[in-house]
Amino acid sequence: MPEPDDNSSDQYAPETMRARLAKVEERIQSACDRAGRDRDELTLIAVSKTHPPDAIKTLYDEGVGAFGASYVQEWDDKVDEVPDGIEWHFVGHLQSNKARDVVDRVAYVHSVDRRSVMKQLNKRTDSTVDVLLQINIAEQDSKSGVPPEELEGLIDVADDYPNLEIRGLMTLPPHAEDPEDNRDYFRRMRHLFDEASTLLAESDTHSRDGFEHLSMGMTNDFEVAIEEGATMIRLGTALFGPRDYD
Ligand SMILES: *Cc1c(COP(=O)(O)O)cnc(C)c1O
C-alpha cells in the first residue's frame, strides 16, 4: 500500500485515500485500546469542506458513513453528486437564516449556541432536530460556542424549543501543535457533559435520555479526545489531505 502523500497533486487518488483511512483507523484503534474503550462507541465523521464529490464517494465506498458539512452553499453545490446514503452532520457555524436549509437533511447539527438558531431550527423542522450544544471551551474571541459558564443558561433557553432533541456537546478547541495541550479542555468538556446531563434531568421540556455525545477531536488532537471520552471525532485533513481554499 502506498504511503499517504499529502503534498501529491493526486491527493484524492483512491489508493491514497484508502491508505489515509487505514492509518486513521489504526490510530483510532490504538487510542481506544489505551483508554479501554470500544471502537463501536465512536463515530468517525469525515469533514468534507473544500473536498470534491469523488473523494467523498471513495471514503463512503470504504465504509465511512458519516460526513461533515461546514458551509451550506459549498455543500449544496456537491450534495447531488455524492451517495444518497450518507449521514450528514452540520458542523459549521450556522446562521439562523440558513436553519431551514439544514433541518431534515442532517442527522445532527453540532453547532447550536444561541437562541436565534434554536428558534429557527425548532420552527423549520417537520419533526425534531438532533442537536449538540457548542461550547467555546477555551473562551477564544474568535470562536463560536457559549463559554462554559453560560451552558446552564443555554439549556434554559432550549426549554422554549421542544422540537430540539439535545443529544450532547461539541467543542472546537484552539489549534494545538502538541495535542497534549488540549487534554485539559477535553477533560473539562466531559465534566460539563455530566453537569448538563443533570440539568436536563430536571428540565420540563427536555430529557437526559439520548444525551450521549461528545463531539471533539480533529486531525491534530483526536487521539487525546478519544482518551478523554469523545463519542464523535471530526476529521478533515487526516482523511482528505490538505484543504485548498482557492
Ligand atoms: C474543518 C473542521 C474540522 C476538521 O478539521 P481538520 O483539522 O482538518 O481535521 C472539524 N470540525 C470543524 C467544526 C471544522 O470546521
The ligand as a Tripos MOL2 file, in Angstrom:
@<TRIPOS>MOLECULE
LIG
   15    15     1     0     0
SMALL
NO_CHARGES

@<TRIPOS>ATOM
      1 C1        -12.7050   21.8000    9.3370 C.3       1 LIG1
      2 C2        -13.2950   21.2830   10.5890 C.ar      1 LIG1
      3 C3        -12.8920   20.0540   11.1270 C.ar      1 LIG1
      4 C4        -11.7870   19.2020   10.5310 C.3       1 LIG1
      5 O1        -10.5370   19.8020   10.7040 O.3       1 LIG1
      6 P1         -9.1580   19.0150   10.4590 P.3       1 LIG1
      7 O2         -8.1930   19.7020   11.3420 O.co2     1 LIG1
      8 O3         -8.8360   19.1460    9.0130 O.co2     1 LIG1
      9 O4         -9.3820   17.6000   10.8630 O.co2     1 LIG1
     10 C5        -13.5350   19.6120   12.2700 C.ar      1 LIG1
     11 N1        -14.5180   20.3330   12.8730 N.ar      1 LIG1
     12 C6        -14.9190   21.5130   12.3860 C.ar      1 LIG1
     13 C7        -16.0020   22.2540   13.0970 C.3       1 LIG1
     14 C8        -14.3270   22.0190   11.2490 C.ar      1 LIG1
     15 O5        -14.7270   23.2210   10.7810 O.3       1 LIG1
@<TRIPOS>BOND
     1     1     2 1
     2     2     3 ar
     3     2    14 ar
     4     3     4 1
     5     3    10 ar
     6     4     5 1
     7     5     6 1
     8     6     7 2
     9     6     8 1
    10     6     9 1
    11    10    11 ar
    12    11    12 ar
    13    12    13 1
    14    12    14 ar
    15    14    15 1
@<TRIPOS>SUBSTRUCTURE
     1 LIG1         1 GROUP 0 **** ****
